[in-house]
Amino acid sequence: MSKVKNFAVDWAESADQDLARIVEYIANDSVIDALNVLARIKKQAEALKEFPKRGRVVPELASQGIYAYREKVVAPWRLIYRIEAEQVYVLTVVDSRRNLEDILLERLVEVI
């Protein structure tokens, strides 16, 4: 029986901030719901240690010829990450009900 290779899962600061904002927003209505969402997202991120390629390529990026980014959907959230060697980098957590291109544009404008 072959051993499953474990990948290290690291969260970018921006992804940590995204998750904190999501949890804070939900907690305004229900702390229990916020903790449940946090647990669901963290569980999916942890699953990337063993199966990082289980997530799909981000469709909006694939349509532009960019295939390096994958996502796991934890409805309604999208956990977007990149695999490099034996590392998984969680880059952002976004609301799937919003247009990803708009979100990325907003973030670029914040940086400028």
N, CA and C of each residue as an Amber inpcrd file, in Angstrom:
protein
   336
   0.8470000  -1.1780000   0.0000000   0.0000000   0.0000000   0.0000000
   0.8910000   1.2400000   0.0000000   0.6730000   2.1530000  -0.9480000
   1.4980000   3.3520000  -1.0150000   0.9800000   4.4130000  -0.0550000
   1.9240000   5.1460000   0.4830000   1.5960000   6.1990000   1.4380000
   1.1750000   7.4670000   0.6890000   0.1360000   8.1180000   1.1700000
  -0.3300000   9.3610000   0.5700000   0.6410000  10.4680000   0.9500000
   1.0780000  11.2350000  -0.0530000   1.9920000  12.3490000   0.2000000
   1.1940000  13.5130000   0.7870000   1.6790000  14.0470000   1.8860000
   1.0240000  15.2040000   2.4880000   1.6920000  16.4950000   2.0270000
   0.8750000  17.4480000   1.6570000   1.3270000  18.7680000   1.2620000
   1.1940000  19.6990000   2.4670000   2.0420000  20.6870000   2.5490000
   1.8890000  21.7200000   3.5730000   0.8610000  22.7190000   3.0520000
  -0.0380000  23.1550000   3.9030000  -1.0450000  24.1440000   3.5220000
  -0.7480000  25.4400000   4.2680000  -0.4450000  26.4820000   3.5040000
  -0.1440000  27.7870000   4.0780000  -1.1730000  28.8040000   3.6110000
  -1.5620000  29.6670000   4.5200000  -2.5450000  30.7050000   4.2190000
  -1.8270000  32.0310000   3.9970000  -2.1090000  32.6750000   2.8800000
  -1.6110000  34.0290000   2.6420000  -2.3070000  34.9730000   3.6220000
  -1.6450000  36.0440000   3.9470000  -2.2350000  37.0290000   4.8660000
  -3.5820000  37.5180000   4.3470000  -3.6810000  37.7090000   3.0360000
  -4.9400000  38.1850000   2.4580000  -6.0560000  37.1680000   2.6610000
  -5.7470000  35.8730000   2.5720000  -6.7540000  34.8310000   2.7920000
  -7.1860000  34.8020000   4.2520000  -6.2230000  34.9700000   5.1590000
  -6.5620000  35.0590000   6.5920000  -7.5050000  36.2340000   6.8510000
  -7.2060000  37.3560000   6.2180000  -8.0510000  38.5430000   6.3800000
  -9.4350000  38.3180000   5.7930000  -9.5000000  37.6830000   4.6400000
 -10.7920000  37.3590000   4.0290000 -11.6340000  36.5250000   4.9830000
 -11.0210000  35.4870000   5.5220000 -11.7390000  34.5820000   6.4170000
 -12.1920000  35.3130000   7.6790000 -11.3430000  36.1480000   8.2260000
 -11.7050000  36.9190000   9.4280000 -12.8920000  37.8370000   9.1420000
 -12.8860000  38.4810000   7.9690000 -14.0060000  39.3760000   7.6130000
 -15.3060000  38.5930000   7.4500000 -15.2200000  37.4260000   6.8240000
 -16.4090000  36.5920000   6.6260000 -16.9820000  36.1760000   7.9740000
 -16.1300000  35.6820000   8.8440000 -16.5750000  35.2150000  10.1590000
 -17.1510000  36.3770000  10.9670000 -16.4890000  37.5130000  10.9200000
 -16.9730000  38.6850000  11.6510000 -18.3470000  39.1250000  11.1380000
 -18.5060000  39.1390000   9.8340000 -19.7770000  39.5520000   9.2300000
 -20.9100000  38.6140000   9.6570000 -20.6660000  37.3120000   9.5660000
 -21.6950000  36.3350000   9.9330000 -21.9820000  36.3950000  11.4300000
 -20.9460000  36.6300000  12.2250000 -21.1100000  36.6770000  13.6860000
 -22.0050000  37.8200000  14.1280000 -22.1410000  38.8460000  13.3020000
 -23.0550000  39.9440000  13.6440000 -24.4850000  39.4370000  13.7830000
 -24.8150000  38.3860000  13.0340000 -26.1460000  37.7820000  13.1280000
 -26.1560000  36.5570000  14.0270000 -25.1030000  35.7300000  13.9180000
 -25.0840000  34.4760000  14.6780000 -23.6530000  33.9940000  14.8670000
 -23.2110000  33.9700000  16.1050000 -21.8640000  33.4760000  16.4050000
 -21.7610000  31.9930000  16.0660000 -22.8110000  31.2490000  16.3320000
 -22.8000000  29.8090000  16.0320000 -22.6420000  29.5740000  14.5370000
 -23.3910000  30.3110000  13.7280000 -23.2610000  30.1690000  12.2690000
 -21.8540000  30.5510000  11.8100000 -21.3060000  31.6000000  12.3940000
 -19.9630000  32.0460000  12.0310000 -18.9310000  30.9590000  12.3460000
 -19.0520000  30.3430000  13.5020000 -18.1220000  29.2770000  13.8760000
 -18.2840000  28.0570000  12.9800000 -19.5120000  27.7750000  12.5720000
 -19.7520000  26.6550000  11.6470000 -19.1140000  26.9070000  10.2900000
 -19.2570000  28.1220000   9.7760000 -18.6420000  28.4760000   8.4870000
 -17.1240000  28.3910000   8.6060000 -16.5810000  28.9170000   9.6820000
 -15.1350000  28.8480000   9.9040000 -14.6630000  27.3980000   9.9000000
 -15.3620000  26.5320000  10.6200000 -14.9820000  25.1200000  10.6950000
 -15.0690000  24.4450000   9.3270000 -16.1140000  24.7500000   8.5550000
 -16.2740000  24.1400000   7.2250000 -15.1490000  24.5560000   6.2830000
 -14.8140000  25.8330000   6.2970000 -13.7570000  26.3260000   5.4100000
 -12.4070000  25.7520000   5.8240000 -12.1200000  25.7510000   7.1120000
 -10.8480000  25.2110000   7.5980000 -10.7330000  23.7120000   7.2840000
 -11.8470000  22.9830000   7.4070000 -11.8400000  21.5480000   7.1190000
 -11.4920000  21.2990000   5.6480000 -12.0690000  22.0900000   4.7490000
 -11.7640000  21.9310000   3.3210000 -10.3090000  22.2870000   3.0330000
  -9.8010000  23.2990000   3.7080000  -8.3940000  23.6760000   3.5210000
  -7.4820000  22.5560000   4.0140000  -7.8090000  21.9540000   5.1310000
  -7.0080000  20.8560000   5.6690000  -7.0300000  19.6450000   4.7330000
  -8.1470000  19.4150000   4.0660000  -8.2490000  18.2920000   3.1370000
  -7.2790000  18.4450000   1.9660000  -6.8420000  19.6710000   1.7060000
  -5.8940000  19.9110000   0.6220000  -4.5290000  19.2940000   0.9140000
  -4.2630000  18.9840000   2.1750000  -2.9870000  18.3470000   2.5240000
  -2.8070000  17.0280000   1.7870000  -3.8830000  16.2740000   1.6640000
  -3.7950000  14.9690000   1.0230000  -4.2470000  14.9790000  -0.4360000
  -5.1930000  15.8550000  -0.7590000  -5.7720000  15.8390000  -2.1090000
  -5.8620000  17.2430000  -2.7030000  -4.7330000  17.9000000  -2.9390000
  -4.7950000  19.2750000  -3.4360000  -5.3680000  19.4200000  -4.8410000
  -5.2710000  18.3870000  -5.6530000  -5.7730000  18.4940000  -7.0260000
  -7.2490000  18.1590000  -7.1350000  -7.8820000  17.8810000  -6.0160000
  -9.3110000  17.5730000  -6.0320000 -10.1320000  18.8140000  -6.3960000
  -9.6250000  19.9810000  -6.0870000 -10.3230000  21.2130000  -6.4520000
 -10.2320000  21.4680000  -7.9430000 -11.2100000  22.1630000  -8.4620000
 -11.2220000  22.4510000  -9.9040000 -10.3730000  23.6810000 -10.2150000
  -9.9560000  23.7760000 -11.4590000  -9.2740000  24.9770000 -11.9330000
 -10.3000000  26.1010000 -11.9220000  -9.8960000  27.2980000 -11.5050000
 -10.8110000  28.4430000 -11.4350000 -11.2960000  28.7590000 -12.8520000
 -12.6010000  28.5850000 -13.1130000 -13.1110000  28.7250000 -14.4880000
 -12.8520000  30.0870000 -15.1260000 -13.0090000  31.1600000 -14.3620000
 -12.8140000  32.4980000 -14.9270000 -11.3670000  32.7070000 -15.3680000
 -10.4360000  32.0980000 -14.6510000  -9.0260000  32.2230000 -15.0220000
  -8.6780000  31.2670000 -16.1600000  -9.2430000  30.0740000 -16.1210000
  -8.9980000  29.1080000 -17.1910000  -9.4390000  29.6570000 -18.5420000
 -10.5370000  30.4270000 -18.5480000 -11.0150000  31.0060000 -19.8120000
 -10.0310000  32.0310000 -20.3720000  -9.1020000  32.4860000 -19.5160000
  -8.0610000  33.4290000 -19.9470000  -6.7180000  32.7270000 -20.1490000
  -6.7340000  31.3850000 -20.0830000  -5.5140000  30.6190000 -20.2850000
  -4.6550000  30.4720000 -19.0410000  -5.2120000  30.7660000 -17.8810000
  -4.4790000  30.6610000 -16.6140000  -4.9990000  29.4340000 -15.8760000
  -4.1380000  28.4370000 -15.7350000  -4.5600000  27.1620000 -15.1540000
  -3.8870000  26.8390000 -13.8150000  -3.1200000  27.7680000 -13.2900000
  -2.3260000  27.5030000 -12.0820000  -3.1360000  27.6090000 -10.7940000
  -4.3410000  28.1460000 -10.8670000  -5.1290000  28.3690000  -9.6510000
  -6.3150000  27.4190000  -9.6040000  -6.5260000  26.8660000  -8.4230000
  -7.6250000  25.9340000  -8.2040000  -8.5300000  26.4860000  -7.1150000
  -9.6880000  25.8500000  -6.9860000 -10.6140000  26.2850000  -5.9430000
 -11.3980000  25.1150000  -5.3830000 -11.7470000  25.2570000  -4.1280000
 -12.6880000  24.3600000  -3.4650000 -13.8830000  25.2410000  -3.1090000
 -15.0560000  24.7700000  -3.4250000 -16.2650000  25.5290000  -3.1090000
 -16.8140000  25.0140000  -1.7840000 -16.9720000  25.9490000  -0.8660000
 -17.6130000  25.6930000   0.4250000 -18.7780000  26.6790000   0.4290000
 -19.8500000  26.2770000  -0.2280000 -20.9520000  27.1800000  -0.5680000
 -21.3480000  28.0710000   0.6050000 -21.4590000  29.3650000   0.3590000
 -21.2740000  30.0750000  -0.9070000 -19.8640000  30.6190000  -1.1040000
 -18.8920000  30.0850000  -0.4140000 -17.5330000  30.6180000  -0.4710000
 -16.6660000  29.8200000  -1.4320000 -15.6730000  30.5000000  -1.9950000
 -14.6940000  29.8630000  -2.8730000 -13.3220000  30.0400000  -2.2380000
 -12.6650000  28.9370000  -1.9780000 -11.3260000  28.9140000  -1.4040000
 -10.3610000  28.7550000  -2.5790000  -9.6540000  29.8160000  -2.9340000
  -8.7930000  29.8020000  -4.1160000  -7.3510000  29.6060000  -3.6770000
  -6.6750000  28.6550000  -4.3460000  -5.3240000  28.2960000  -3.9280000
  -4.4590000  27.9440000  -5.1250000  -3.1840000  27.7820000  -4.8380000
  -2.1970000  27.4060000  -5.8570000  -1.3170000  26.3050000  -5.2830000
  -0.9690000  25.3450000  -6.1010000  -0.0830000  24.2570000  -5.6850000
   1.2970000  24.5220000  -6.2760000   2.3200000  24.4690000  -5.4240000
   3.7020000  24.6090000  -5.8810000   4.5320000  23.5690000  -5.1520000
   5.1290000  22.6610000  -5.9100000   5.9180000  21.5550000  -5.3490000
   5.0570000  20.8090000  -4.3370000   5.4540000  20.7940000  -3.0760000
   4.6840000  20.1030000  -2.0410000   3.9910000  21.0870000  -1.1120000
   3.6810000  22.2590000  -1.6340000   3.0230000  23.3210000  -0.8650000
   1.6970000  23.6750000  -1.5180000   0.7180000  23.9670000  -0.6930000
  -0.5460000  24.5260000  -1.1510000  -0.6440000  25.8980000  -0.5090000
  -0.8440000  26.9100000  -1.3190000  -0.9760000  28.2770000  -0.8180000
  -2.4200000  28.7340000  -0.9900000  -3.1220000  28.9020000   0.1190000
  -4.4830000  29.4400000   0.0780000  -4.3260000  30.9440000  -0.1000000
  -4.8670000  31.4650000  -1.1980000  -4.6410000  32.8570000  -1.5650000
  -5.7830000  33.7820000  -1.2010000  -7.0060000  33.2720000  -1.2790000
  -8.1540000  34.1180000  -0.9920000  -9.3800000  33.2600000  -0.7180000
 -10.3200000  33.8440000  -0.0030000 -11.6280000  33.2380000   0.2070000
 -12.6350000  34.2980000  -0.2140000 -13.4400000  33.9800000  -1.2400000
 -14.3650000  34.9700000  -1.7870000 -15.7810000  34.4130000  -1.8350000
 -16.7180000  35.3200000  -1.9160000 -18.1380000  34.9780000  -2.0080000
 -18.4390000  34.5740000  -3.4520000 -18.9250000  33.3640000  -3.6440000
 -19.1910000  32.8750000  -5.0020000 -20.3480000  33.5980000  -5.6810000
 -21.1130000  34.3500000  -4.9110000 -22.2400000  35.0860000  -5.5030000
 -21.7790000  36.3770000  -6.1590000 -20.5140000  36.7300000  -5.9370000
 -19.9540000  37.9380000  -6.5570000 -19.1230000  37.5580000  -7.7730000
 -18.9500000  38.5060000  -8.6600000 -18.1460000  38.3180000  -9.8580000
 -16.6610000  38.3390000  -9.4770000 -15.9510000  37.2600000  -9.7810000
 -14.5410000  37.1540000  -9.4080000 -13.6970000  38.2460000 -10.0510000
 -13.9920000  38.5960000 -11.2820000 -13.2280000  39.6480000 -11.9550000
 -13.3650000  40.9770000 -11.2150000 -14.5660000  41.2830000 -10.7240000
 -14.7770000  42.5110000  -9.9470000 -13.9730000  42.4910000  -8.6510000
 -13.9620000  41.3430000  -7.9900000 -13.2190000  41.2090000  -6.7310000
 -11.7280000  41.4220000  -6.9680000 -11.1880000  40.7850000  -8.0050000
  -9.7750000  40.9270000  -8.3000000  -9.4230000  42.3570000  -8.6840000
 -10.2840000  43.0050000  -9.4400000 -10.0640000  44.4090000  -9.8120000
 -10.0500000  45.3000000  -8.5700000 -10.9880000  45.0930000  -7.6650000
 -11.0240000  45.8650000  -6.4110000  -9.7160000  45.7020000  -5.6400000
  -9.2040000  44.4920000  -5.5980000  -7.9720000  44.2360000  -4.8520000
  -6.7760000  44.8930000  -5.5130000  -6.7480000  44.8990000  -6.8370000
  -5.6540000  45.5730000  -7.5270000  -5.6910000  47.0710000  -7.2860000
  -6.8840000  47.6400000  -7.2670000  -7.0200000  49.0770000  -7.0370000
  -6.5820000  49.4250000  -5.6060000  -6.8740000  48.5480000  -4.6380000
  -6.4560000  48.7670000  -3.2400000  -4.9350000  48.8400000  -3.1350000
  -4.2350000  48.0460000  -3.9520000  -2.7800000  47.9740000  -3.8950000
  -2.1440000  49.2240000  -4.4680000  -2.7940000  49.8150000  -5.4680000
  -2.2180000  50.9720000  -6.1670000  -2.2820000  52.2240000  -5.3340000
